[in-house]
């Protein structure tokens, strides 16, 4: 019973991620990529909408696949939406040698706070 809930939640996250990839202008994967994401989204929604669970019985391998694909989708959303801001914050907070020399977020990039 728990595997069914995990499968359903993972299929939902995968479907939402793929829909976001199709609709977002930040994801630039071309027409073929958008078609692939649309297919993933439609198959995820089909899994969620299906009433019979006869040949879609959850197994550990299937659950692992869905969970890892859902985690990859969440990571993809984070990288596209938030990583540049997190990277800039890290460079400002760490004040490391790399950031002082080469980093575009360093002294010539984003303004640093004076202490």
C-alpha positions as CSV (number, residue, x, y, z in Angstrom):
1,X,0.0,0.0,0.0
2,X,2.8,2.4,0.8
3,X,4.5,1.7,-2.6
4,X,1.3,2.7,-4.3
5,X,1.3,6.1,-2.6
6,X,5.0,6.6,-3.4
7,X,4.4,5.6,-7.0
8,X,1.5,8.0,-7.3
9,X,3.3,10.9,-5.7
10,X,6.4,10.3,-7.9
11,X,4.3,10.1,-11.0
12,X,2.6,13.3,-10.0
13,X,6.0,15.1,-9.5
14,X,7.3,13.8,-12.8
15,X,4.1,15.0,-14.6
16,X,4.3,18.4,-13.0
17,X,8.0,18.7,-13.8
18,X,7.5,17.7,-17.5
19,X,4.6,20.1,-17.8
20,X,6.8,22.9,-16.4
21,X,9.5,22.0,-18.9
22,X,7.1,22.3,-21.8
23,X,5.5,25.6,-20.6
24,X,8.6,27.4,-19.2
25,X,10.6,29.7,-21.4
26,X,13.6,29.1,-19.2
27,X,14.0,25.5,-20.5
28,X,15.6,25.7,-23.9
29,X,15.7,22.2,-25.2
30,X,14.3,22.8,-28.7
31,X,11.3,21.3,-30.3
32,X,12.3,17.7,-29.9
33,X,13.0,18.3,-26.1
34,X,9.6,19.9,-25.7
35,X,7.9,16.9,-27.5
36,X,9.8,14.5,-25.1
37,X,8.7,16.5,-22.1
38,X,5.1,16.6,-23.3
39,X,5.2,12.8,-23.8
40,X,6.5,12.3,-20.3
41,X,3.8,14.7,-18.9
42,X,1.0,12.9,-20.7
43,X,2.2,9.5,-19.6
44,X,2.5,10.7,-16.0
45,X,-1.0,12.1,-16.0
46,X,-2.3,8.9,-17.6
47,X,-0.7,6.9,-14.8
48,X,-2.5,9.1,-12.2
49,X,-5.8,9.0,-14.0
50,X,-6.0,5.3,-14.5
51,X,-8.5,3.5,-12.3
52,X,-7.3,0.0,-12.7
53,X,-4.1,-1.0,-11.1
54,X,-3.9,-4.5,-12.6
55,X,-0.8,-4.3,-14.7
56,X,0.7,-1.3,-12.9
57,X,1.5,-3.0,-9.7
58,X,4.2,-1.2,-7.8
59,X,7.5,-3.0,-7.3
60,X,10.7,-1.9,-5.7
61,X,12.4,-1.4,-9.0
62,X,9.5,0.6,-10.5
63,X,9.3,2.7,-7.4
64,X,13.0,3.4,-7.4
65,X,12.8,4.4,-11.0
66,X,9.9,6.8,-10.4
67,X,11.5,8.3,-7.3
68,X,14.8,8.9,-8.9
69,X,13.2,10.4,-12.0
70,X,11.1,12.7,-9.8
71,X,14.3,13.7,-7.9
72,X,16.0,14.5,-11.2
73,X,13.1,16.7,-12.2
74,X,13.2,18.5,-8.9
75,X,17.0,19.0,-9.3
76,X,16.4,20.3,-12.9
77,X,13.9,22.9,-11.7
78,X,16.3,24.0,-9.0
79,X,19.2,24.4,-11.4
80,X,17.2,26.3,-13.9
81,X,15.4,28.6,-11.5
82,X,17.6,29.2,-8.4
83,X,21.2,28.0,-8.9
84,X,22.6,31.3,-10.2
85,X,21.3,33.1,-7.2
86,X,22.5,30.4,-4.8
87,X,25.9,30.4,-6.5
88,X,26.2,34.2,-6.2
89,X,25.2,34.0,-2.5
90,X,27.8,31.3,-1.9
91,X,30.5,33.3,-3.5
92,X,29.6,36.3,-1.4
93,X,29.3,34.3,1.8
94,X,32.5,32.2,1.4
95,X,34.8,35.0,0.2
96,X,37.1,32.2,-1.1
97,X,40.2,32.7,-3.2
98,X,38.5,31.5,-6.4
99,X,35.8,34.0,-5.9
100,X,38.2,36.9,-5.4
101,X,40.2,36.1,-8.6
102,X,38.1,34.5,-11.3
103,X,34.5,34.3,-10.3
104,X,32.1,36.5,-12.3
105,X,30.2,37.0,-9.0
106,X,33.3,38.3,-7.3
107,X,34.4,42.0,-6.9
108,X,33.7,42.9,-10.5
109,X,30.4,41.0,-10.7
110,X,27.7,41.3,-8.1
111,X,28.2,44.0,-5.5
112,X,29.6,42.7,-2.2
113,X,28.7,44.1,1.2
114,X,31.3,46.0,3.0
115,X,32.1,44.8,6.5
